[in-house]
Amino acid sequence: MVSGQFAWDEDIPGAELVPGKGKATPKPDLLNERLIRLWSSPQGAPKAAAAAGANAKVTMEGGKRS
């Protein structure tokens, strides 16, 4: 799991949202990896492009847009 500047593992979905249900373990060393996976996913790509704003660029590479 990842949100903002925090990463963690859960033994069940929604761990610790209800007291006594599941365990959430902080994983700060995995933050960058999980953010990269999120932003490069099909769901994250449009959000990354919108966040880039005027810095977003379309280029040609090998005769294809990228």
C-alpha positions in Angstrom: 0.0 0.0 0.0 1.1 3.6 -0.6 -0.5 7.0 0.0 1.3 10.3 -0.1 4.7 9.9 1.5 3.8 6.7 3.4 4.1 3.0 2.4 3.0 0.0 4.4 2.0 -3.7 4.1 -1.3 -5.1 5.3 -2.1 -8.7 6.2 -5.7 -8.1 5.3 -7.3 -5.4 3.2 -8.1 -2.4 5.4 -5.9 -3.6 8.3 -6.2 -1.6 11.5 -9.1 0.5 10.2 -11.2 -1.4 12.7 -9.5 -1.9 16.1 -8.1 -5.5 16.5 -8.6 -6.3 12.8 -5.4 -7.0 10.8 -1.9 -5.6 11.1 -0.4 -2.7 9.1 3.4 -2.7 8.9 5.3 0.5 7.9 7.6 0.0 4.9 9.2 3.4 4.3 12.1 1.8 2.3 9.5 0.7 -0.4 7.9 4.1 -0.9 9.8 5.1 -4.1 9.2 1.7 -5.7 5.5 1.7 -5.0 5.1 5.3 -6.2 6.8 4.4 -9.5 4.5 1.4 -9.9 1.5 3.6 -9.2 2.4 6.5 -11.5 3.4 4.2 -14.4 0.3 2.1 -14.2 -2.6 2.6 -16.7 -4.6 4.3 -13.9 -1.7 6.5 -12.8 -0.4 7.6 -16.2 -3.2 10.2 -16.9 -2.7 11.6 -13.3 1.0 11.8 -13.9 0.5 13.7 -17.2 -2.0 16.1 -15.5 0.4 16.7 -12.6 3.2 17.5 -15.1 1.1 20.3 -16.6 3.0 22.5 -19.0 6.1 20.2 -18.5 4.4 17.2 -20.2 5.9 16.6 -23.7 5.0 14.2 -26.5 8.1 12.9 -28.4 8.8 10.6 -31.4 11.0 7.6 -30.7 11.6 5.0 -33.3 8.8 6.5 -35.5 6.3 6.2 -32.7 4.9 8.7 -30.3 6.0 8.3 -26.7 
